[in-house]
Amino acid sequence: MNFQDQHRKPAEPVEPVQQEASAAKRKSRRNRYAWIGTAASIVLFAVSLGVLWKLVQSVSWAEVRSAIAAATGRQLGLAFLFVSISYLFLTGYDALALRQLRIKVPYRITALASFTSYAVSFTLGFPLLTAGTIRYWIYSRQGLTTPKIAALTVIAGFTFWLGMGVVLGLSLIIEAGQLAGLAFTSIRINQTVGLVALALVLGYLAWVSAKKRSITVKHWRLELPGASVSIGQMLVGIGDVCAAAAVLYVLLPQETTIAFTTFLAVYVLAAMLGIASNAPGGIGVFEATILLALSSLPRNEVLTSLLLFRGCYYVVPFVTALAMLGLYEIVKRAGGARDSGPPEGTAGPSGRGWRDGSDSR
């Protein structure tokens, strides 16, 4: 080997450079199209506000106020009963997620974290920030790491969409004729959309039943629930959606002749559009959709029902959640002790380190 060979610099590896260039190109492409979703949400929100404004032009606010005052005790009692049932089912979202993650947390803590996080995020919006902050505040005291709390949030989201998919599919198939008149579509279209929604849910259940499935996002791996937990998620989601829809249904004008199964499809569609708009609680979008679908009913009374629904399902739980969070913090500070949980470095329910962070891998 000559002198030049000995002092020649090693060649730069080509493959890592190419991988970095490819990753940079993909990131640039994602950034280029990232604005499309945001723009679509803004357009949907703006259009819905325009429709809502046009619809309420003919509303007599004096009649709305008198209709609110005329709401019967039975209606309000049933509404708050279904609000309680819906939020009770919401605690099941976190409970099932914790079961999937093999983490034991006292149910009172699970219920507190779930209720307060949903009540606050439903009203303020930005669920990743608001609900995530509250969940971290409460669950971190139980030894859960940030990755575990993030995984819990993702699994809870699957529960919501499984329930929505089943309810939408069944109501579109069962009440295809009634919905055709309300939504200005055809029976065939409604049945087709319903079958597609059910097929997606059943396909997902079959997919996770075949073997263990997981999703990976930027080196973060999450094992998806199997068949038994997924079916439990589906049932909990159905219960939550039906109870939430029942809150508004019992507040509708007493002369309402729409069947509850028909109204379910309208409610789910309005809720999904509200979620797509990214507006807090789907405000504006949800109301516009309901007013359009129930245009055969007196507009004043439907708007009154929507205002009462906002108060019962959003405002009252929001105020209650803030009071509970304040009381929780006062008790914690006064007691000066952590919530019950395994001591530092001891084994958690999965047999791995609990508070030392080793269970987050």
C-alpha positions as CSV (number, residue, x, y, z in Angstrom):
1,M,0.0,0.0,0.0
2,N,1.5,3.3,-1.0
3,F,1.6,6.5,1.0
4,Q,-1.4,8.0,-0.8
5,D,-3.6,5.0,0.0
6,Q,-2.7,5.2,3.7
7,H,-3.8,8.8,3.9
8,R,-6.8,8.7,1.7
9,K,-10.0,9.8,3.5
10,P,-12.7,7.1,3.8
11,A,-15.6,7.6,1.5
12,E,-18.8,9.1,3.0
13,P,-21.6,6.5,3.4
14,V,-24.1,7.1,0.6
15,E,-27.1,5.4,2.1
16,P,-27.6,7.5,5.3
17,V,-27.3,10.6,3.2
18,Q,-29.9,9.4,0.8
19,Q,-32.2,8.4,3.7
20,E,-31.8,11.9,5.2
21,A,-32.6,13.5,1.9
22,S,-35.6,11.3,1.4
23,A,-36.9,12.1,5.0
24,A,-36.4,15.8,4.4
25,K,-38.3,15.6,1.1
26,R,-41.2,13.8,2.8
27,K,-41.3,16.4,5.7
28,S,-41.3,19.2,3.1
29,R,-44.2,17.6,1.3
30,R,-46.1,17.2,4.5
31,N,-45.5,20.8,5.5
32,R,-46.6,21.9,2.0
33,Y,-50.0,20.2,2.3
34,A,-50.5,20.6,6.1
35,W,-52.5,23.8,5.5
36,I,-55.2,22.0,3.6
37,G,-56.8,20.4,6.7
38,T,-56.7,23.7,8.5
39,A,-58.1,25.6,5.6
40,A,-60.9,23.0,5.2
41,S,-61.8,23.4,8.9
42,I,-61.9,27.2,8.6
43,V,-64.1,27.0,5.5
44,L,-66.5,24.6,7.1
45,F,-66.7,26.7,10.2
46,A,-67.3,29.9,8.2
47,V,-69.9,28.4,6.0
48,S,-71.7,26.9,9.0
49,L,-71.7,30.3,10.7
50,G,-73.2,31.9,7.6
51,V,-75.9,29.3,7.4
52,L,-76.6,29.6,11.1
53,W,-76.8,33.4,10.9
54,K,-79.3,33.1,8.0
55,L,-81.4,30.5,9.8
56,V,-81.7,32.6,13.0
57,Q,-82.7,35.8,11.2
58,S,-86.3,34.7,11.4
59,V,-86.1,33.7,15.1
60,S,-87.9,35.8,17.7
61,W,-85.6,36.0,20.7
62,A,-88.5,37.0,22.9
63,E,-90.2,33.7,22.0
64,V,-86.9,31.9,22.7
65,R,-86.6,33.4,26.1
66,S,-90.2,32.5,26.9
67,A,-89.7,29.0,25.6
68,I,-86.6,28.5,27.8
69,A,-88.7,29.7,30.8
70,A,-91.4,27.3,29.8
71,A,-89.1,24.2,29.8
72,T,-90.7,21.6,32.0
73,G,-89.0,20.2,35.1
74,R,-89.5,16.7,33.6
75,Q,-87.5,17.7,30.4
76,L,-84.7,19.2,32.4
77,G,-84.7,16.3,34.9
78,L,-84.4,13.8,32.0
79,A,-81.8,15.9,30.3
80,F,-79.5,16.0,33.4
81,L,-80.1,12.2,33.9
82,F,-78.8,11.5,30.4
83,V,-75.9,14.0,30.9
84,S,-74.9,11.9,33.9
85,I,-75.2,8.7,32.0
86,S,-73.1,10.0,29.1
87,Y,-70.3,11.3,31.3
88,L,-70.4,8.0,33.2
89,F,-69.8,6.2,29.9
90,L,-66.9,8.6,29.2
91,T,-65.1,7.4,32.3
92,G,-65.2,4.0,30.6
93,Y,-63.0,5.4,27.8
94,D,-60.1,5.9,30.3
95,A,-60.8,2.7,32.2
96,L,-60.6,0.5,29.1
97,A,-57.5,2.4,27.9
98,L,-55.8,1.7,31.3
99,R,-56.8,-1.9,31.1
100,Q,-55.2,-2.2,27.7
101,L,-52.0,-0.5,29.0
102,R,-52.0,-2.9,32.0
103,I,-52.0,-0.1,34.5
104,K,-54.0,-0.1,37.7
105,V,-55.4,3.2,38.8
106,P,-58.2,3.6,41.4
107,Y,-61.5,4.2,39.7
108,R,-62.2,7.4,41.6
109,I,-59.0,8.8,40.0
110,T,-59.9,7.5,36.6
111,A,-63.4,9.0,36.9
112,L,-62.0,12.4,38.0
113,A,-59.4,12.6,35.2
114,S,-61.9,11.5,32.6
115,F,-64.8,13.6,33.6
116,T,-62.8,16.8,34.1
117,S,-60.7,16.4,31.0
118,Y,-63.7,15.9,28.7
119,A,-65.9,18.6,30.4
120,V,-63.2,21.2,30.0
121,S,-62.1,20.2,26.5
122,F,-65.7,20.0,25.2
123,T,-66.2,23.6,26.3
124,L,-62.8,25.2,25.6
125,G,-61.8,23.1,22.6
126,F,-58.1,22.2,21.7
127,P,-58.5,18.8,23.3
128,L,-54.9,17.8,22.9
129,L,-53.9,20.8,25.0
130,T,-56.7,21.1,27.5
131,A,-57.6,17.5,28.1
132,G,-54.0,16.4,27.8
133,T,-52.9,18.9,30.5
134,I,-55.6,17.8,32.9
135,R,-54.9,14.1,32.4
136,Y,-51.2,14.7,32.9
137,W,-51.9,16.8,36.1
138,I,-53.9,13.9,37.6
139,Y,-52.4,10.7,36.2
140,S,-48.8,11.8,36.7
141,R,-49.4,11.7,40.4
142,Q,-50.3,8.0,39.9
143,G,-46.9,7.3,38.4
144,L,-48.0,7.4,34.7
145,T,-45.3,8.7,32.3
146,T,-46.0,11.1,29.5
147,P,-45.9,8.3,26.8
148,K,-48.4,6.3,28.8
149,I,-50.8,9.2,29.1
150,A,-50.5,9.9,25.4
151,A,-51.2,6.3,24.6
152,L,-54.3,6.4,26.9
153,T,-55.6,9.4,25.0
154,V,-55.1,7.7,21.7
155,I,-56.9,4.5,22.8
156,A,-59.8,6.6,24.3
157,G,-60.1,8.2,20.8
158,F,-60.6,4.8,19.3
159,T,-63.4,4.1,21.7
160,F,-65.2,7.3,20.6
161,W,-65.0,6.6,16.9
162,L,-66.0,2.9,17.2
163,G,-69.2,4.0,19.0
164,M,-69.9,6.7,16.5
165,G,-69.4,4.4,13.6
166,V,-71.8,1.7,14.8
167,V,-74.5,4.2,15.8
168,L,-74.2,6.1,12.5
169,G,-74.3,2.9,10.5
170,L,-77.3,1.3,12.2
171,S,-79.4,4.5,12.2
172,L,-78.7,5.1,8.6
173,I,-79.8,1.6,7.6
174,I,-82.8,1.3,10.0
175,E,-84.2,4.8,9.3
176,A,-83.0,5.3,5.7
177,G,-86.4,6.4,4.5
178,Q,-87.0,9.0,7.2
179,L,-83.5,10.4,6.9
180,A,-83.9,10.7,3.1
181,G,-86.5,13.4,3.7
182,L,-84.6,15.2,6.4
183,A,-81.2,15.2,4.8
184,F,-82.4,15.6,1.2
185,T,-80.7,12.4,0.1
186,S,-82.0,9.0,-1.1
187,I,-82.7,5.8,0.7
188,R,-80.0,4.0,-1.3
189,I,-77.3,6.6,-0.4
190,N,-78.2,6.4,3.3
191,Q,-78.1,2.6,3.3
192,T,-74.8,2.5,1.4
193,V,-73.2,5.0,3.8
194,G,-74.5,3.0,6.7
195,L,-73.2,-0.3,5.4
196,V,-69.8,1.3,4.7
197,A,-69.6,2.6,8.3
198,L,-70.5,-0.8,9.8
199,A,-68.1,-2.5,7.4
200,L,-65.3,-0.3,8.6
201,V,-66.0,-1.0,12.2
202,L,-66.3,-4.8,11.6
203,G,-63.2,-4.7,9.5
204,Y,-61.3,-3.1,12.3
205,L,-62.5,-5.6,14.8
206,A,-61.5,-8.5,12.5
207,W,-58.1,-6.9,11.9
208,V,-57.2,-6.6,15.6
209,S,-58.7,-10.0,16.3
210,A,-56.4,-11.8,13.8
211,K,-53.2,-11.0,15.7
212,K,-51.6,-8.3,17.9
213,R,-51.6,-5.0,16.0
214,S,-49.6,-1.8,16.7
215,I,-49.1,1.6,15.2
216,T,-45.8,3.4,15.1
217,V,-45.4,7.2,14.9
218,K,-41.9,8.6,14.9
219,H,-40.4,5.7,16.8
220,W,-43.3,5.6,19.3
221,R,-45.1,2.3,19.2
222,L,-48.6,1.7,20.5
223,E,-50.1,-1.8,20.8
224,L,-53.8,-1.7,19.8
225,P,-56.5,-3.4,21.9
226,G,-57.5,-6.9,20.9
227,A,-61.0,-8.1,20.1
228,S,-62.3,-8.3,23.7
229,V,-61.2,-4.8,24.7
230,S,-62.3,-3.4,21.3
231,I,-65.8,-4.8,21.6
232,G,-65.9,-3.2,25.1
233,Q,-64.8,0.1,23.6
234,M,-67.5,-0.2,21.0
235,L,-70.2,-0.8,23.6
236,V,-69.0,2.0,25.8
237,G,-68.9,4.4,22.8
238,I,-72.4,3.4,21.7
239,G,-73.7,4.1,25.2
240,D,-72.0,7.5,25.4
241,V,-73.3,8.6,22.0
242,C,-76.8,7.4,22.6
243,A,-77.0,9.1,26.0
244,A,-75.6,12.4,24.6
245,A,-78.1,12.4,21.8
246,A,-80.9,11.6,24.3
247,V,-80.1,14.9,26.2
248,L,-81.0,17.0,23.1
249,Y,-83.9,14.7,22.1
250,V,-85.8,15.1,25.4
251,L,-85.3,18.9,25.1
252,L,-86.9,19.1,21.6
253,P,-90.4,20.5,21.2
254,Q,-93.0,18.1,22.7
255,E,-94.8,17.9,19.3
256,T,-91.7,16.2,17.8
257,T,-92.6,13.1,15.9
258,I,-89.1,12.1,14.8
259,A,-88.1,8.6,16.1
260,F,-85.1,8.5,18.3
261,T,-83.2,6.2,15.9
262,T,-83.7,8.7,13.2
263,F,-82.6,11.6,15.4
264,L,-79.4,9.6,16.3
265,A,-78.2,9.7,12.7
266,V,-78.8,13.5,12.6
267,Y,-77.0,14.0,15.9
268,V,-74.0,11.9,14.9
269,L,-73.7,13.7,11.6
270,A,-73.9,17.1,13.4
271,A,-71.3,16.0,16.0
272,M,-68.9,14.7,13.3
273,L,-69.1,18.0,11.3
274,G,-68.6,19.9,14.6
275,I,-65.4,17.8,15.2
276,A,-64.2,18.4,11.7
277,S,-64.6,22.2,12.2
278,N,-62.2,22.2,15.2
279,A,-64.5,24.7,16.9
280,P,-65.0,24.3,20.7
281,G,-67.8,21.9,21.1
282,G,-68.5,22.2,17.4
283,I,-70.4,25.4,18.2
284,G,-72.1,26.9,15.2
285,V,-71.6,23.9,13.0
286,F,-73.5,21.6,15.2
287,E,-76.4,24.0,15.6
288,A,-76.6,24.8,11.9
289,T,-76.7,21.0,11.0
290,I,-79.5,20.3,13.6
291,L,-81.6,23.3,12.5
292,L,-81.3,22.3,8.8
293,A,-82.2,18.6,9.5
294,L,-85.1,19.6,11.7
295,S,-86.4,22.3,9.5
296,S,-89.9,20.8,9.7
297,L,-90.1,21.8,13.4
298,P,-90.7,25.4,14.7
299,R,-87.3,27.1,14.4
300,N,-87.7,29.1,17.7
301,E,-88.3,25.9,19.7
302,V,-85.4,23.9,18.1
303,L,-83.0,26.8,18.8
304,T,-84.3,26.9,22.4
305,S,-83.6,23.2,22.7
306,L,-80.1,23.7,21.4
307,L,-79.4,26.5,23.9
308,L,-80.7,24.3,26.7
309,F,-78.6,21.4,25.5
310,R,-75.5,23.6,25.5
311,G,-76.2,24.6,29.1
312,C,-77.0,21.1,30.3
313,Y,-74.2,19.2,28.5
314,Y,-71.4,21.7,28.3
315,V,-71.8,24.6,30.8
316,V,-72.9,22.8,33.9
317,P,-70.3,19.9,33.6
318,F,-67.6,22.6,32.8
319,V,-68.4,24.5,36.0
320,T,-68.6,21.3,38.0
321,A,-65.3,20.1,36.6
322,L,-63.5,23.4,37.5
323,A,-64.9,23.1,41.1
324,M,-63.8,19.4,41.3
325,L,-60.3,20.3,40.1
326,G,-60.0,23.1,42.6
327,L,-61.2,20.9,45.4
328,Y,-58.8,18.1,44.3
329,E,-55.8,20.4,44.4
330,I,-56.8,21.8,47.8
331,V,-57.1,18.3,49.3
332,K,-53.8,17.3,47.8
333,R,-52.0,20.3,49.1
334,A,-53.7,20.1,52.5
335,G,-53.0,16.4,52.9
336,G,-49.4,16.8,51.7
337,A,-49.4,13.2,50.5
338,R,-49.4,11.5,47.1
339,D,-52.3,9.5,45.8
340,S,-52.1,5.8,46.5
341,G,-49.7,4.0,44.2
342,P,-46.6,1.8,44.2
343,P,-43.6,3.3,46.0
344,E,-40.6,4.6,44.0
345,G,-38.9,1.9,42.0
346,T,-41.3,-0.9,42.9
347,A,-42.9,-3.1,40.3
348,G,-46.1,-2.0,38.7
349,P,-49.0,-4.2,37.4
350,S,-47.0,-5.2,34.4
351,G,-44.1,-6.4,36.4
352,R,-41.8,-3.6,35.2
353,G,-40.6,-0.5,37.1
354,W,-43.5,1.8,37.8
355,R,-42.1,5.2,38.8
356,D,-38.7,4.8,37.4
357,G,-40.1,5.3,33.9
358,S,-39.0,1.9,32.6
359,D,-42.6,1.0,31.8
360,S,-42.8,3.6,29.1
361,R,-40.8,1.6,26.7
